[in-house]
Amino acid sequence: MNEFILKSYELLTVLLPAAAVLFLLRKAYASKRLSLPPGHFLWLVLFAAYIGAIFYLTGAGTVYHISLYGLEIRSAQVNLLPFSREVDFAAYLQNILLFLPLGMLLPLIWPSLRRLSFTVLSGFSLSLLIEASQLLNNRRTDVDDLILNTLGALLGYCLFLLLRPALRRIKYQSAGLFKSEPFLYTGALFLGHFLLFNEFGLARLLYHF
């Protein structure tokens, strides 16, 4: 039960900023005498849940880790030489698959930014944010993860292009009226998790230590 509460809390730190951005988007659309399409709203909720899953699976760092580990960066914690360690095909595949949905969701949700360069840069930027945050929680920050995550986003975009004829038959509603929307939205999700997720604080309350 406690484990469920911790996972729900982590997801909530992503969904709360998502809700705030969606509220602002509704107002922005209304100011242009438009309504936020229900389909677009649902895709954004799905995107937020997916990003939350990425943060959980990668162990993204938060501001609260500073009080636990300080700001000291240990050389053994950082790998800047691509593929200089023993090859781990299972880990490589996991890193690629983790960002594969990102490469598909970005062009699907935001058609106005349906470009390979945008998708690859977005995958690279999100992975870089996560790897940088891991400097705070004593996890390994690895350039291999950065490369493989970016590759996953690229392959996801290619998969989207392959499935595009089939996706046209799906009556989904998407919009993306503002070109800055994906940047603001993803940034808000990251900041929400970074500033609101205090895993050890809640664990102390749940386990009384």
N, C-alpha and C positions, 0 to 999 in steps of 0.2 A: 504493500500500500504506500509506504513512504517513497519507494522508488518511483511509483506512478505519480505521486505528488511532485517530486523533483523534476520529472520529465515534463509534466504539465506546466509547471512553473517556467521552465526554460522555453517551452513553446509560447507561453503567454507573453514573454518578454519580446517576442517577435510579432505576435499578433496584435498587441496593443499599439505599437507604432504604425503597424499596417492599417489598423482601424483609424488612427489619427490622419494618416495620409489619404485614405479613402474618403474621409469626411471632408477634407480640404479639396479633394478632386471633385466631389459632388458640388461643392460651392463654386469651384472654378468653372465647371461645365454649366452650372445654372446661370453664372454671370454672362455666358455666351448664349443663353436661352437654349441650352441643350441639356439632355439628361445622360447620366452615366449608364451605358447599356448594361443590363443585368448580366449578360454573358461576359463582358469585360470585367465586371465586378467579381464574378466567380473565378475567372482566370487569375485575377490579382490575389484572391484569397488562397488559391491553390499554390501560386508562386511563393507566397509568404510561408506557407507550410513547408514547401520544398526547401527554401532557404534555411528555415529553422532546423530541418533535418540535417542539412549540410553542417551547420554550426555544431549540432550535437555529435555527429559522426566524426568531425575533424577535431573536436575539442578546442574550439576557438577560445582565445583568452579574453578576459574581461578586466575592467579597471580594478576589481576586487582582488585579483591575483597579485597586484603590486604589493599589498600589505603582507602577503604570504611569502613571496619570493624576492621582493625588492626589484630594483631596476637593473641589476647586474646581468650582463649578457655573457654567458659562458661559451667559449670557443667550441667545446664539444657538443654544444646544443645546436650549432649552425653548420649546415653543409652548403657551400657555394660552388662546389665542383660537380657539374652534371654527371650523373651515373658513375660516380667514383666508388660507390660501395658495392657490396655483393648484390647481384641481380636477384630481385624478388618479384617474379612475374605476377604472383597473386596480388601483391600490394600495388604493383603498377596498374594492373587491370582495375582494381578497386578505385584508384585515383582517376582513371579515365572514365569509368562508368558513373562516378559520383557527379561529374560535371556534364555528362552526356545530355541529361534532361534540360540543363540550362541552355545548351545550344539549340534545343528544339523549342523551348518555351519563349525565349526572347523574340524570335521572328514571328512566332504565332501570336503573341500578346501585343506586340508593337510593330505592326506592318510598315509603318512609316520609317522604321529603322532596320528594315529587313536587308541587312548587308553583312557579308562575311566579316569584314573588318570590325564592325561594331560588336558582333557576337564574340569574336576572338579577343578583342580588347576588354570586353566585359568579363569574360571568363578569366583572363589574366589578372585584371584588377581585383576581382572578388577573391581569387586565390591568393593574391599578394597581401590583401588585407588580413586574411585568415592566417597566413604564414607569419606575418608581422605580429599579429596579436598573440601568437604562440610563443613569442619571446618572453611574454609576461607570465606564462603558466608552466614554465620548465619543461615544455614539450619540445620536440625537435623541429626546427625550422629548416626545411629542405628544399633546395632548388628543383630537385626531381619532382616533388609534388606540384610545384608551380608549373613546370613544363607539362606534366601529364594531365593536370587539371585543364590547362589551356587547350591541350590536344583533345580532351574530352569534349569541350565546348565546340571546337572546330568540327569534330566528327558528328556531334549532335546537330549542327547546322546542316551538314551534308545529308544526314538522315532526314532532316526536315524537307530538304529539297527533293529527296527521293519519294517521300510520302506526300508531297504537296498536292499531286492530282487527287489522291484519296481524301486529303483534308478538305479540299474544296467542296466535297459532298456533305461535309459536316456543317450544319447550320449554326456555327458558333458566332457570337457577337464579340467583336474586338474593336478597339478604338485607338487609344493612345493619342489623344488630341494634342498633347503637349510633348515636344521632343525631349524635354528634360525629365519627363515622368519616370522612366526606368532608373535614371541616376538618383533622383530624389527618393524614390521608393526603396531601392536596394540600400542606399545609404542610411535611410531611416531604420530599416530592418537591422542592419549591422550595429548602428549606434544603440538601438533599443536593447539588443542582446549584450553589447559591450558595457552599457551603463546600468542596466537593470538586473542582470543575472548574477546574483550572489549565491552561488551554489553552496559554499561552505557555511554561509550565514543561515540559510534555511536548514541545512543538514544538522547544524548544532541544535536548532529548535526541535527538529523531528526526532533526533537520536539522543538528545539531552547530554551533549558532551561539549 
